């Protein structure tokens, strides 16, 4: 997918876009990605993340508000492979990932706060497709997110 540069989107759309604070690092094999937003809110339990990526992505970007926890990874190689197989464009995690070398080889955009080798807990907790706020931005299901080497930009709809 070809995406517009986030800097160009900011210049063209000004206050119509939200810009994430520069807290995310790139881990996937795709640096630039874009798509409509789907969300998960969870804390140290990736049950809802697994549920999401094992379902149809349809070119969407999964935004995971993991509460900024750096104690457990919410995404690893197996879920990354599932996301690619099921057509997700990208995953943005306000938390950590693991299996970073494997994730870097996948044709998937991934942003996260960092890496942590410890897997998540499995309690079956979390919420899907609810508004989440992280990195100074509110992500709502159906919003559009654009990411590239310069950052992450969010709009209420697709940008021309």
N, C-alpha and C positions, 0 to 999 in steps of 0.2 A: 504494500500500500504506500502510495506517495502522500506525504503530509506536508502541509505548509510549515515553514519555520515558525517557531513560537515567537521569535523576535518580530517577524513580519506581522503575525497575528496581533501582537500587542500594539504595534504601530498603527495597524489598520482599524482596530476595534476598540482601543483605549479602555474606558471604564466598562465596556460591555463584556469584558473577560476578567476572570479572577486569575491571579498568578500565585502559584505555590511558593512558599518560602523555600530556599535552596537547601533542603534537608535530605533529599533523596539521592541515592547513588544508583547508577545503571548496572544491572546484572545480566540481563537477557541478551540474546544474540541479535536483537533488533534494537537499534538506538532510537529510531524515530517510529512512533506509532500513534494512532488516534482511533477514536470510536466512541459510541454511546456508553454511558456509565451504568454499571450494575454495582451494587455495594454489599459489603458484609461488615458488621460490627461484631468484634469478638475480642477476648482477652486471653492470650496464651492457650487458646483452644482453636484448632483449625478445622473443626468439624464442618462448619458452614462454608469455609473456603473449599474444602474437598467436595462438598455437595455442589457448589457452584461450578467449579472447573470440570466436573464430571458430567455436567449438562451442556446443552448447546450454547456456544459463545456468540455465534452469529456476528463476529467482528466487534464485539463489545470489549470494553476495558473494565476489569474487576478492580474496584477500589476497596481496600481492606483497612478499616480503622482498627488496628490492633492495640490501640491505647499507647502506642509508642514503646511498648515493652521490648526490651533487648534480652530477655531471659529465656525465650523459647522462639524457635523459627516457626513461622506460619506457612511457609511454602518451601518445598524441596523438589528434587529431581522428578519423583514420581508424579506429583501434582502438576509440575511444569509440562511433562510429557502429555498428561491428560488435557491440559489447557490447549496445547497445540493441536492435538487430535480432535478436539471438540470446537475448534474455530475461534478461540479467544485471541484478540489482537494484542492484549497486554494485561499486566497486573501491577498495581501500585499498592505497596504495603507500608502502612505507618507502623512498622515493626520490622522483624528480621526474616531473612531467608537462610537456607542452608543448601548444600550441594551446589555451590556457586559455579564451579567449573562445568558441571553438567548443564546448569541453566544457561550458561554463556554460549553453549553450543546449540541452543534451541532457537528457532525462528519466532521468538516471542519477546515483546517488550516487557522488561521488568524493572521496577524501581522499588527500593526499600531503604530503610535507615541503615542497615548493616547486615552482617552475617553472624550466625550463632549456630554451632553444630548440634545443639540440643533440640530434639523435636518437640512439637507442641504437646500439650495435654489433650486427652480425648474425653470430654465430658458431654458432648452433644449440645454445647451452649452457643449462643450468638444469635444475631438477627440478620436477615437478608433484605435487600432492597428498601432500606431506610436511609434518610439523609444522614451523612456522617461529616464530621468536621475534623480536619487535620491539616497541618502545614499552612495554617491561616486561611484555608479555603473550605467552603461547604460544597460537598459533592452530593447531588441528588440523582436518583435513578432517572435515566433519560437525558441528563446533561451530556455534553460532549467534552472529552478530554483530548488534549494534544500534547505529546511529549517529544522532546528531541534532546540533543546534547546541551542545549541552553536552559532547559527547564520544563515545567509542566504548567499548562494553561487550561482553564475550564470555562466553558460557555453554556448558556441555556439551550443552545441548539447548534447544528453544524454551521461552520463558518466558511464563507466563500473565499 
